Structure formats: C-alpha cells, structure tokens
Amino acid sequence: MKLTTEGKPFRIGLDLASTNVPSLVDELRSKKFTGYVALCVKGGGIEEAQVLFDAGKIVACTY
C-alpha cells in the first residue's frame, strides 16, 4: 500500500439532501477509489462521518 500526504479532491460541497449516496458509493467502487469520504451534516448539532476506501472497497468507517 502506498501512503501519501496529499491528494486531489473528488467532489467538495455536495448537498447530501439532493445526492443519491448509494449511487455515489457505486461510482467510487467502480472507479476503484482509494481515499476517504468525509460527511458533515448540520442540524441541531453537527454530525460527522468518514468512510475509508481502498481500491473501491470500504475498509473502515467512523461516526
């Protein structure tokens, strides 16, 4: 596994309410994406989650 300290953003500032998240995950899988997706939702407080991908496979997540 190659470790790097920087990368290129895939997408920034998506509106999750209007995003088809399962389709986005399918797209990342098909592109063999390696990296992480950070989700932040603001409501009564702030909810945050991260999903870690390795060659298109989800290998870890936090909430």
ChimeraX commands (.cxc) that place a marker at each C-alpha (Angstrom):
marker #1 position 0.00,0.00,0.00 radius 0.5
marker #1 position 1.33,3.42,-0.95 radius 0.5
marker #1 position 0.88,6.18,1.63 radius 0.5
marker #1 position 0.68,9.81,0.58 radius 0.5
marker #1 position 0.15,13.04,2.48 radius 0.5
marker #1 position -1.96,14.81,-0.12 radius 0.5
marker #1 position -4.35,14.04,-2.91 radius 0.5
marker #1 position -6.90,15.52,-5.24 radius 0.5
marker #1 position -10.46,16.16,-4.02 radius 0.5
marker #1 position -13.04,14.08,-5.89 radius 0.5
marker #1 position -16.01,16.29,-5.02 radius 0.5
marker #1 position -16.45,19.08,-2.49 radius 0.5
marker #1 position -19.58,20.65,-1.03 radius 0.5
marker #1 position -22.22,18.15,-2.09 radius 0.5
marker #1 position -25.73,18.75,-0.78 radius 0.5
marker #1 position -26.49,15.38,0.83 radius 0.5
marker #1 position -30.23,16.02,0.74 radius 0.5
marker #1 position -30.11,16.02,-3.07 radius 0.5
marker #1 position -27.31,13.44,-3.51 radius 0.5
marker #1 position -28.02,9.81,-4.27 radius 0.5
marker #1 position -25.46,8.42,-1.80 radius 0.5
marker #1 position -25.76,4.75,-2.88 radius 0.5
marker #1 position -25.04,5.81,-6.48 radius 0.5
marker #1 position -22.04,7.85,-5.30 radius 0.5
marker #1 position -20.68,4.81,-3.42 radius 0.5
marker #1 position -21.23,2.66,-6.53 radius 0.5
marker #1 position -19.30,5.22,-8.59 radius 0.5
marker #1 position -16.38,5.16,-6.12 radius 0.5
marker #1 position -16.37,1.36,-6.17 radius 0.5
marker #1 position -16.37,1.18,-9.97 radius 0.5
marker #1 position -13.51,3.71,-10.18 radius 0.5
marker #1 position -11.51,1.67,-7.64 radius 0.5
marker #1 position -11.29,4.81,-5.48 radius 0.5
marker #1 position -8.67,4.90,-2.73 radius 0.5
marker #1 position -9.10,7.60,-0.10 radius 0.5
marker #1 position -11.80,8.79,2.22 radius 0.5
marker #1 position -15.20,10.42,2.11 radius 0.5
marker #1 position -15.98,12.88,4.90 radius 0.5
marker #1 position -19.64,13.69,5.52 radius 0.5
marker #1 position -20.77,16.53,7.76 radius 0.5
marker #1 position -24.42,17.29,8.45 radius 0.5
marker #1 position -25.54,20.37,10.31 radius 0.5
marker #1 position -28.84,20.28,12.17 radius 0.5
marker #1 position -29.46,20.68,15.89 radius 0.5
marker #1 position -25.74,19.96,16.17 radius 0.5
marker #1 position -23.05,18.71,13.83 radius 0.5
marker #1 position -22.94,15.07,12.77 radius 0.5
marker #1 position -19.80,13.79,11.05 radius 0.5
marker #1 position -18.80,10.51,9.45 radius 0.5
marker #1 position -15.84,9.25,7.42 radius 0.5
marker #1 position -15.67,6.26,5.09 radius 0.5
marker #1 position -12.27,4.86,4.06 radius 0.5
marker #1 position -11.91,3.19,0.65 radius 0.5
marker #1 position -9.07,1.03,-0.62 radius 0.5
marker #1 position -9.24,0.23,-4.35 radius 0.5
marker #1 position -13.02,0.64,-4.36 radius 0.5
marker #1 position -13.69,-1.40,-1.21 radius 0.5
marker #1 position -14.95,0.12,2.02 radius 0.5
marker #1 position -12.39,-0.87,4.65 radius 0.5
marker #1 position -13.34,1.34,7.61 radius 0.5
marker #1 position -15.78,3.98,8.77 radius 0.5
marker #1 position -16.35,6.24,11.75 radius 0.5
marker #1 position -19.30,8.24,13.04 radius 0.5
marker link #1:1,2 radius 0.2
marker link #1:2,3 radius 0.2
marker link #1:3,4 radius 0.2
marker link #1:4,5 radius 0.2
marker link #1:5,6 radius 0.2
marker link #1:6,7 radius 0.2
marker link #1:7,8 radius 0.2
marker link #1:8,9 radius 0.2
marker link #1:9,10 radius 0.2
marker link #1:10,11 radius 0.2
marker link #1:11,12 radius 0.2
marker link #1:12,13 radius 0.2
marker link #1:13,14 radius 0.2
marker link #1:14,15 radius 0.2
marker link #1:15,16 radius 0.2
marker link #1:16,17 radius 0.2
marker link #1:17,18 radius 0.2
marker link #1:18,19 radius 0.2
marker link #1:19,20 radius 0.2
marker link #1:20,21 radius 0.2
marker link #1:21,22 radius 0.2
marker link #1:22,23 radius 0.2
marker link #1:23,24 radius 0.2
marker link #1:24,25 radius 0.2
marker link #1:25,26 radius 0.2
marker link #1:26,27 radius 0.2
marker link #1:27,28 radius 0.2
marker link #1:28,29 radius 0.2
marker link #1:29,30 radius 0.2
marker link #1:30,31 radius 0.2
marker link #1:31,32 radius 0.2
marker link #1:32,33 radius 0.2
marker link #1:33,34 radius 0.2
marker link #1:34,35 radius 0.2
marker link #1:35,36 radius 0.2
marker link #1:36,37 radius 0.2
marker link #1:37,38 radius 0.2
marker link #1:38,39 radius 0.2
marker link #1:39,40 radius 0.2
marker link #1:40,41 radius 0.2
marker link #1:41,42 radius 0.2
marker link #1:42,43 radius 0.2
marker link #1:43,44 radius 0.2
marker link #1:44,45 radius 0.2
marker link #1:45,46 radius 0.2
marker link #1:46,47 radius 0.2
marker link #1:47,48 radius 0.2
marker link #1:48,49 radius 0.2
marker link #1:49,50 radius 0.2
marker link #1:50,51 radius 0.2
marker link #1:51,52 radius 0.2
marker link #1:52,53 radius 0.2
marker link #1:53,54 radius 0.2
marker link #1:54,55 radius 0.2
marker link #1:55,56 radius 0.2
marker link #1:56,57 radius 0.2
marker link #1:57,58 radius 0.2
marker link #1:58,59 radius 0.2
marker link #1:59,60 radius 0.2
marker link #1:60,61 radius 0.2
marker link #1:61,62 radius 0.2
marker link #1:62,63 radius 0.2
view
